[in-house]
């Protein structure tokens, strides 16, 4: 009987996490199609931030994928 009572919150938590995952993924996919104002890649932006703070010797390695 106790295991049946605990099953409901577990299933609700699982369903909520799936819903949140799909929302985040959908939002991410939506905004990957929007270009940034300066036309920079993530690598370029990171390099500029590091250089602006005097961190010239920190390497940045671009990677493929998301």
N, CA, C and O atoms as a MOPAC input file, in Angstrom:
PM7 MOZYME 1SCF
protein

 N      0.82300 1    -1.19500 1     0.00000 1
 C      0.00000 1     0.00000 1     0.00000 1
 C      0.86700 1     1.25900 1     0.00000 1
 O      0.56400 1     2.22400 1    -0.70100 1
 N      1.94900 1     1.24700 1     0.79000 1
 C      2.82400 1     2.41900 1     0.88700 1
 C      3.47400 1     2.73400 1    -0.45700 1
 O      3.61800 1     3.90500 1    -0.80800 1
 N      3.86500 1     1.72400 1    -1.20500 1
 C      4.52400 1     1.95800 1    -2.49400 1
 C      3.55700 1     2.57000 1    -3.51200 1
 O      3.97300 1     3.34200 1    -4.37600 1
 N      2.28900 1     2.23300 1    -3.41500 1
 C      1.30300 1     2.82600 1    -4.32800 1
 C      1.10000 1     4.31100 1    -4.04500 1
 O      0.87100 1     5.09000 1    -4.96900 1
 N      1.18000 1     4.70600 1    -2.78800 1
 C      1.01400 1     6.11400 1    -2.42000 1
 C      2.20200 1     6.93700 1    -2.91800 1
 O      2.02200 1     8.06900 1    -3.36700 1
 N      3.40200 1     6.38500 1    -2.84600 1
 C      4.60600 1     7.08900 1    -3.27700 1
 C      4.72200 1     7.15700 1    -4.79700 1
 O      5.44900 1     8.00100 1    -5.32100 1
 N      4.03000 1     6.29600 1    -5.50000 1
 C      4.10400 1     6.26300 1    -6.95400 1
 C      3.52100 1     7.53200 1    -7.57700 1
 O      4.01700 1     7.99600 1    -8.60400 1
 N      2.49800 1     8.08600 1    -6.98400 1
 C      1.84900 1     9.28900 1    -7.53100 1
 C      2.80500 1    10.48900 1    -7.54800 1
 O      2.95000 1    11.11100 1    -8.60100 1
 N      3.46400 1    10.84500 1    -6.43800 1
 C      4.40000 1    11.97700 1    -6.49700 1
 C      5.58300 1    11.72500 1    -7.42800 1
 O      6.07500 1    12.64700 1    -8.07900 1
 N      6.03500 1    10.47500 1    -7.48900 1
 C      7.14500 1    10.15100 1    -8.38900 1
 C      6.73100 1    10.36600 1    -9.83400 1
 O      7.48600 1    10.94400 1   -10.61400 1
 N      5.54800 1     9.91000 1   -10.19800 1
 C      5.06800 1    10.09300 1   -11.57200 1
 C      4.82400 1    11.57100 1   -11.88100 1
 O      5.09200 1    12.02200 1   -12.99500 1
 N      4.32200 1    12.31900 1   -10.91300 1
 C      4.12800 1    13.75300 1   -11.11800 1
 C      5.46200 1    14.46000 1   -11.32500 1
 O      5.57900 1    15.31200 1   -12.20500 1
 N      6.45500 1    14.11900 1   -10.53300 1
 C      7.77900 1    14.71900 1   -10.67700 1
 C      8.39400 1    14.36200 1   -12.02000 1
 O      9.01500 1    15.20700 1   -12.66500 1
 N      8.22700 1    13.13200 1   -12.44000 1
 C      8.73600 1    12.69800 1   -13.74200 1
 C      8.04800 1    13.44900 1   -14.87400 1
 O      8.70700 1    13.90400 1   -15.80900 1
 N      6.75000 1    13.58000 1   -14.79500 1
 C      6.00500 1    14.31700 1   -15.81700 1
 C      6.39900 1    15.78600 1   -15.86200 1
 O      6.53900 1    16.35800 1   -16.94300 1
 N      6.57700 1    16.39700 1   -14.70200 1
 C      7.00300 1    17.79100 1   -14.64400 1
 C      8.39000 1    17.97400 1   -15.23900 1
 O      8.63600 1    18.94800 1   -15.95100 1
 N      9.29400 1    17.05200 1   -14.95400 1
 C     10.64200 1    17.16800 1   -15.50900 1
 C     10.63800 1    16.99600 1   -17.02800 1
 O     11.39600 1    17.67600 1   -17.72000 1
 N      9.81700 1    16.11700 1   -17.55100 1
 C      9.70100 1    15.96900 1   -19.00700 1
 C      9.14000 1    17.23100 1   -19.64500 1
 O      9.63200 1    17.68000 1   -20.68000 1
 N      8.12300 1    17.79400 1   -19.03600 1
 C      7.52100 1    19.02500 1   -19.54300 1
 C      8.56400 1    20.15200 1   -19.56800 1
 O      8.67400 1    20.87900 1   -20.55500 1
 N      9.32400 1    20.28900 1   -18.48200 1
 C     10.34600 1    21.33300 1   -18.40400 1
 C     11.42300 1    21.11100 1   -19.45300 1
 O     11.89200 1    22.06700 1   -20.07100 1
 N     11.81500 1    19.87600 1   -19.65700 1
 C     12.84100 1    19.56400 1   -20.65400 1
 C     12.37800 1    19.96900 1   -22.04800 1
 O     13.15200 1    20.56300 1   -22.79900 1
 N     11.15300 1    19.66600 1   -22.40700 1
 C     10.64400 1    20.02200 1   -23.72800 1
 C     10.51100 1    21.53400 1   -23.89600 1
 O     10.74300 1    22.06200 1   -24.98400 1
 N     10.14200 1    22.22200 1   -22.83400 1
 C     10.04800 1    23.68400 1   -22.89400 1
 C     11.42300 1    24.31500 1   -23.12800 1
 O     11.57000 1    25.20200 1   -23.96900 1
 N     12.41600 1    23.85800 1   -22.38600 1
 C     13.77100 1    24.39500 1   -22.52600 1
 C     14.31600 1    24.09600 1   -23.91400 1
 O     14.90300 1    24.96900 1   -24.55300 1
 N     14.12900 1    22.88600 1   -24.38000 1
 C     14.62400 1    22.50000 1   -25.69300 1
 C     13.94000 1    23.31600 1   -26.79800 1
 O     14.59300 1    23.74400 1   -27.75000 1
 N     12.65200 1    23.52600 1   -26.67300 1
 C     11.92600 1    24.32300 1   -27.65400 1
 C     12.38800 1    25.77400 1   -27.67500 1
 O     12.55200 1    26.36300 1   -28.74400 1
 N     12.59700 1    26.34600 1   -26.49900 1
 C     13.08100 1    27.72200 1   -26.42200 1
 C     14.48300 1    27.83200 1   -26.98700 1
 O     14.79200 1    28.78800 1   -27.69800 1
 N     15.33700 1    26.86500 1   -26.68000 1
 C     16.69900 1    26.86000 1   -27.20700 1
 C     16.66600 1    26.79500 1   -28.73100 1
 O     17.37000 1    27.55500 1   -29.39600 1
 N     15.86700 1    25.90400 1   -29.28600 1
 C     15.76600 1    25.78400 1   -30.74000 1
 C     15.23600 1    27.06400 1   -31.37900 1
 O     15.66100 1    27.43900 1   -32.47100 1
 N     14.32200 1    27.72300 1   -30.70900 1
 C     13.76000 1    28.97000 1   -31.22200 1
 C     14.83500 1    30.04100 1   -31.33300 1
 O     14.93800 1    30.71600 1   -32.35800 1
 N     15.63100 1    30.20000 1   -30.29000 1
 C     16.60300 1    31.28600 1   -30.27200 1
 C     17.91700 1    30.95700 1   -30.95800 1
 O     18.74800 1    31.84900 1   -31.12400 1
 N     18.13800 1    29.70800 1   -31.36400 1
 C     19.32400 1    29.41500 1   -32.16600 1
 C     19.15500 1    29.96300 1   -33.57300 1
 O     20.13500 1    30.11400 1   -34.30200 1
 N     17.93500 1    30.25900 1   -33.95500 1
 C     17.66500 1    30.80800 1   -35.28000 1
 C     17.79200 1    32.33100 1   -35.31600 1
 O     17.76100 1    32.92100 1   -36.39600 1
 N     17.93300 1    32.97000 1   -34.17000 1
 C     18.00800 1    34.42900 1   -34.08600 1
 C     19.47700 1    34.84200 1   -34.05800 1
 O     20.19800 1    34.46600 1   -33.13400 1
 N     19.93700 1    35.60900 1   -35.05200 1
 C     21.33900 1    36.03700 1   -35.04000 1
 C     21.57500 1    37.10000 1   -33.97000 1
 O     20.67000 1    37.85900 1   -33.62400 1
 N     22.80700 1    37.14200 1   -33.44900 1
 C     23.08600 1    38.17000 1   -32.45500 1
 C     23.37600 1    39.49700 1   -33.14900 1
 O     23.63300 1    39.52800 1   -34.35300 1
 N     23.33700 1    40.56300 1   -32.41100 1
 C     23.42600 1    41.91100 1   -32.94900 1
 C     24.76400 1    42.18400 1   -33.63700 1
 O     24.81700 1    42.94200 1   -34.60600 1
 N     25.83600 1    41.57600 1   -33.14800 1
 C     27.17000 1    41.87700 1   -33.65800 1
 C     27.70400 1    40.82800 1   -34.62300 1
 O     28.79100 1    41.00000 1   -35.17500 1
 N     26.96600 1    39.75300 1   -34.83700 1
 C     27.40300 1    38.70900 1   -35.75600 1
 C     28.55700 1    37.87800 1   -35.21800 1
 O     29.31400 1    37.29400 1   -35.99300 1
 N     28.70000 1    37.81900 1   -33.90100 1
 C     29.79000 1    37.07000 1   -33.29000 1
 C     29.38600 1    35.62500 1   -33.02500 1
 O     28.22200 1    35.32200 1   -32.76200 1
 N     30.36900 1    34.75100 1   -33.10200 1
 C     30.13900 1    33.38000 1   -32.65200 1
 C     30.39600 1    33.33900 1   -31.15200 1
 O     30.89600 1    34.30600 1   -30.57700 1
 N     30.05900 1    32.23500 1   -30.52700 1
 C     30.33700 1    32.07800 1   -29.10600 1
 C     31.82800 1    32.14500 1   -28.81800 1
 O     32.25100 1    32.69000 1   -27.79900 1
 N     32.62000 1    31.58600 1   -29.72600 1
 C     34.07600 1    31.62100 1   -29.57400 1
 C     34.58200 1    33.05700 1   -29.61000 1
 O     35.39800 1    33.45100 1   -28.77600 1
 N     34.10400 1    33.83500 1   -30.56500 1
 C     34.52700 1    35.23600 1   -30.68300 1
 C     34.13400 1    36.04800 1   -29.44800 1
 O     34.92700 1    36.84400 1   -28.94500 1
 N     32.92700 1    35.84700 1   -28.97100 1
 C     32.45300 1    36.58500 1   -27.80000 1
 C     33.27400 1    36.22500 1   -26.56100 1
 O     33.64300 1    37.10300 1   -25.78100 1
 N     33.55900 1    34.93600 1   -26.38000 1
 C     34.35700 1    34.51100 1   -25.22800 1
 C     35.76500 1    35.08500 1   -25.30200 1
 O     36.31400 1    35.53300 1   -24.29600 1
 N     36.34900 1    35.06900 1   -26.50800 1
 C     37.70400 1    35.61100 1   -26.66200 1
 C     37.73400 1    37.09700 1   -26.33000 1
 O     38.65400 1    37.57000 1   -25.66300 1
 N     36.72900 1    37.83200 1   -26.79300 1
 C     36.66100 1    39.26500 1   -26.50700 1
 C     36.50900 1    39.53900 1   -25.01500 1
 O     37.13900 1    40.45500 1   -24.48600 1
 N     35.67200 1    38.74400 1   -24.32900 1
 C     35.49100 1    38.94100 1   -22.88800 1
 C     36.78300 1    38.66800 1   -22.12700 1
 O     37.15600 1    39.42400 1   -21.22900 1
 N     37.45900 1    37.58700 1   -22.49000 1
 C     38.71300 1    37.26800 1   -21.81500 1
 C     39.77000 1    38.33500 1   -22.08500 1
 O     40.46000 1    38.77400 1   -21.16400 1
 N     39.89900 1    38.75200 1   -23.34300 1
 C     40.89000 1    39.77100 1   -23.70300 1
 C     40.60300 1    41.09700 1   -23.00100 1
 O     41.52700 1    41.78900 1   -22.57400 1
 N     39.33500 1    41.44600 1   -22.88300 1
 C     38.96300 1    42.70100 1   -22.23600 1
 C     39.34400 1    42.71200 1   -20.75700 1
 O     39.50100 1    43.77600 1   -20.15900 1
 N     39.49100 1    41.52300 1   -20.17200 1
 C     39.85600 1    41.42200 1   -18.76800 1
 C     41.30800 1    40.99500 1   -18.57100 1
 O     41.69000 1    40.57100 1   -17.48000 1
 N     42.11300 1    41.10500 1   -19.62300 1
 C     43.53800 1    40.81400 1   -19.53100 1
 C     43.89700 1    39.34900 1   -19.44800 1
 O     45.00500 1    39.01400 1   -19.03000 1
 N     43.00900 1    38.48000 1   -19.82700 1
 C     43.25500 1    37.03600 1   -19.74600 1
 C     43.61400 1    36.49700 1   -21.13200 1
 O     42.88700 1    35.68900 1   -21.71100 1
 N     44.73700 1    36.95700 1   -21.63900 1
 C     45.15000 1    36.62800 1   -23.00400 1
 C     45.66600 1    35.20700 1   -23.15300 1
 O     45.58700 1    34.63700 1   -24.24100 1
 N     46.19400 1    34.62200 1   -22.08200 1
 C     46.83500 1    33.31300 1   -22.17700 1
 C     45.88200 1    32.13600 1   -21.96200 1
 O     46.32400 1    30.98700 1   -21.96200 1
 N     44.59400 1    32.39600 1   -21.77900 1
 C     43.61900 1    31.31500 1   -21.60700 1
 C     43.11100 1    30.88500 1   -22.97500 1
 O     42.52700 1    31.68800 1   -23.70300 1
 N     43.33000 1    29.61600 1   -23.33100 1
 C     42.88800 1    29.15100 1   -24.65200 1
 C     41.37700 1    28.88600 1   -24.67600 1
 O     40.77300 1    28.53000 1   -23.66400 1
 N     40.79900 1    29.06700 1   -25.84500 1
 C     39.39500 1    28.74300 1   -26.07700 1
 C     39.35900 1    27.76800 1   -27.24200 1
 O     39.95100 1    28.02100 1   -28.29100 1
 N     38.68300 1    26.68400 1   -27.05800 1
 C     38.59600 1    25.67100 1   -28.10900 1
 C     37.16300 1    25.59700 1   -28.62000 1
 O     36.26300 1    25.18800 1   -27.88600 1
 N     36.94600 1    25.98600 1   -29.86500 1
 C     35.59300 1    25.86300 1   -30.41900 1
 C     35.23100 1    24.37800 1   -30.59500 1
 O     36.07700 1    23.55800 1   -30.95300 1
 N     33.98600 1    24.06200 1   -30.34200 1
 C     33.49400 1    22.69000 1   -30.50000 1
 C     32.26200 1    22.71600 1   -31.39600 1
 O     31.56200 1    23.72400 1   -31.49600 1
 N     32.02400 1    21.61100 1   -32.02500 1
 C     30.81200 1    21.48100 1   -32.86500 1
 C     29.65000 1    21.01900 1   -32.01000 1
 O     29.83500 1    20.46000 1   -30.92900 1
 N     28.47600 1    21.25700 1   -32.50100 1
 C     27.29000 1    20.79000 1   -31.78700 1
 C     26.65900 1    21.89200 1   -30.95600 1
 O     26.96100 1    23.07500 1   -31.11300 1
 N     25.79400 1    21.47800 1   -30.08800 1
 C     25.05500 1    22.42900 1   -29.27600 1
 C     25.54900 1    22.43300 1   -27.87000 1
 O     25.03600 1    23.18100 1   -27.03800 1

